[in-house]
Amino acid sequence: MSSVAVVTGAGSGIGRASAQALLAAGFRVALAGRREAALVETAAGSTDALVVPTDVTDPSRVEQLFARTAAHWGRVDVLFNNAGVFPKAAAVDELDLAEWNKALAVNLTAVMLCSAAAVRTMKAQAPQGGRIINNGSISAHAPRPLSPAYTATKHAVTGLTKSIDLDGRPFGITCGQIDIGNAATNLTQSIGLTEGALQADGSRLVEPSFSVQDAARAVVLMAQLPPEASINSLTITASGMPYVGRG
């Protein structure tokens, strides 16, 4: 029997590419996201895809997501917490509180809510266990200029990942993080990679990017590991991007 995965933010970008890569690898995949039409496009008619429109910041909708998935396929083996937002560029003294709260809600609280629902499902199923993969960012290690909300949430995801992994040990539940730098998506375009992204010295630089499908291959690698093995942290970036030695 093929494994069951839940992917949040599956309507576009890394989420869409990862969901499609998981389907191609033989997974049955529940597609979660706010826009049903976009999820249907991701599913592309696959009978192994379950479209579940979900606001991942809403606890009741998150519970419905996992209840529907478990009812449809009997279990959940993998959760890819991918949904995320990049707030408007601003230094901390200019940051709008609404932007801060939105980043916390989507980038951090939603990861907690989905992980909690996944863990409850994974504990209850037989055989017990499963794997959670959190989409962090290289901003979990080194920030871009004018990104305090995004950076803070991604650092927090790292701590949450480690805590979930520790507490999941008695139940065969692992949790790891993938940190992606400059995969070519609408999100990366929004920070100006092709026109010139702001650098620490105030200059702008057209940064290299890489195919989102290659980022998805890394997600599948993590998802396909046997229960006896876990990737705690994986960093994948565009070759030559200004990350190591950033600033």
Solvent accessible surface area in square Angstrom, and as a share of the most:
residue,aa,sasa,rsa
1,M,210,0.94
2,S,47,0.30
3,S,45,0.29
4,V,0,0.00
5,A,0,0.00
6,V,0,0.00
7,V,0,0.00
8,T,2,0.01
9,G,20,0.19
10,A,0,0.00
11,G,9,0.08
12,S,47,0.31
13,G,27,0.26
14,I,27,0.14
15,G,0,0.00
16,R,63,0.23
17,A,7,0.06
18,S,0,0.00
19,A,0,0.00
20,Q,69,0.31
21,A,26,0.20
22,L,1,0.00
23,L,30,0.15
24,A,95,0.73
25,A,44,0.34
26,G,39,0.37
27,F,13,0.05
28,R,25,0.09
29,V,0,0.00
30,A,0,0.00
31,L,0,0.00
32,A,0,0.00
33,G,10,0.09
34,R,186,0.68
35,R,132,0.48
36,E,101,0.45
37,A,75,0.58
38,A,8,0.06
39,L,1,0.00
40,V,83,0.48
41,E,111,0.50
42,T,1,0.00
43,A,9,0.07
44,A,82,0.64
45,G,73,0.71
46,S,40,0.26
47,T,132,0.77
48,D,59,0.31
49,A,18,0.14
50,L,19,0.09
51,V,32,0.19
52,V,5,0.03
53,P,38,0.24
54,T,3,0.02
55,D,52,0.27
56,V,13,0.08
57,T,47,0.27
58,D,50,0.26
59,P,78,0.49
60,S,63,0.40
61,R,84,0.31
62,V,2,0.01
63,E,75,0.34
64,Q,97,0.43
65,L,0,0.00
66,F,5,0.02
67,A,62,0.48
68,R,113,0.41
69,T,0,0.00
70,A,31,0.24
71,A,90,0.70
72,H,105,0.47
73,W,37,0.13
74,G,55,0.53
75,R,45,0.16
76,V,0,0.00
77,D,25,0.13
78,V,5,0.03
79,L,0,0.00
80,F,1,0.00
81,N,5,0.03
82,N,19,0.10
83,A,20,0.15
84,G,36,0.34
85,V,32,0.18
86,F,45,0.19
87,P,15,0.09
88,K,157,0.66
89,A,72,0.56
90,A,15,0.12
91,A,32,0.25
92,V,114,0.65
93,D,121,0.63
94,E,125,0.56
95,L,33,0.17
96,D,81,0.42
97,L,126,0.63
98,A,68,0.53
99,E,36,0.16
100,W,77,0.27
101,N,77,0.39
102,K,107,0.45
103,A,0,0.00
104,L,52,0.26
105,A,34,0.26
106,V,24,0.14
107,N,1,0.00
108,L,41,0.20
109,T,55,0.32
110,A,4,0.03
111,V,8,0.05
112,M,85,0.38
113,L,27,0.13
114,C,1,0.00
115,S,3,0.02
116,A,30,0.24
117,A,2,0.01
118,A,0,0.00
119,V,27,0.16
120,R,131,0.48
121,T,24,0.14
122,M,0,0.00
123,K,81,0.34
124,A,91,0.70
125,Q,20,0.09
126,A,93,0.72
127,P,104,0.65
128,Q,92,0.41
129,G,6,0.05
130,G,18,0.17
131,R,18,0.07
132,I,0,0.00
133,I,1,0.00
134,N,1,0.00
135,N,20,0.10
136,G,4,0.04
137,S,9,0.06
138,I,8,0.04
139,S,5,0.03
140,A,9,0.07
141,H,93,0.42
142,A,24,0.19
143,P,72,0.45
144,R,30,0.11
145,P,43,0.27
146,L,75,0.37
147,S,9,0.06
148,P,36,0.23
149,A,2,0.01
150,Y,20,0.07
151,T,18,0.11
152,A,41,0.32
153,T,1,0.00
154,K,11,0.05
155,H,87,0.39
156,A,38,0.29
157,V,0,0.00
158,T,36,0.21
159,G,42,0.41
160,L,39,0.19
161,T,5,0.03
162,K,138,0.59
163,S,55,0.35
164,I,23,0.12
165,D,24,0.12
166,L,100,0.50
167,D,93,0.48
168,G,3,0.03
169,R,169,0.62
170,P,101,0.64
171,F,65,0.27
172,G,47,0.45
173,I,2,0.01
174,T,27,0.15
175,C,2,0.01
176,G,3,0.03
177,Q,7,0.03
178,I,0,0.00
179,D,1,0.01
180,I,16,0.08
181,G,2,0.02
182,N,8,0.04
183,A,2,0.01
184,A,44,0.34
185,T,17,0.10
186,N,125,0.64
187,L,75,0.37
188,T,19,0.11
189,Q,69,0.31
190,S,81,0.52
191,I,39,0.20
192,G,13,0.12
193,L,1,0.01
194,T,78,0.45
195,E,138,0.62
196,G,5,0.04
197,A,1,0.01
198,L,45,0.22
199,Q,27,0.12
200,A,67,0.52
201,D,115,0.60
202,G,54,0.52
203,S,55,0.35
204,R,155,0.57
205,L,83,0.41
206,V,95,0.55
207,E,10,0.05
208,P,51,0.32
209,S,55,0.35
210,F,34,0.14
211,S,48,0.31
212,V,20,0.11
213,Q,110,0.49
214,D,53,0.28
215,A,0,0.00
216,A,1,0.01
217,R,166,0.61
218,A,11,0.08
219,V,0,0.00
220,V,16,0.09
221,L,93,0.46
222,M,4,0.02
223,A,7,0.06
224,Q,100,0.45
225,L,45,0.22
226,P,70,0.44
227,P,110,0.69
228,E,151,0.68
229,A,40,0.31
230,S,43,0.28
231,I,43,0.22
232,N,94,0.48
233,S,72,0.47
234,L,32,0.16
235,T,65,0.38
236,I,42,0.21
237,T,45,0.26
238,A,1,0.01
239,S,106,0.69
240,G,75,0.72
241,M,16,0.07
242,P,32,0.20
243,Y,38,0.15
244,V,141,0.81
245,G,74,0.71
246,R,48,0.18
247,G,89,0.85
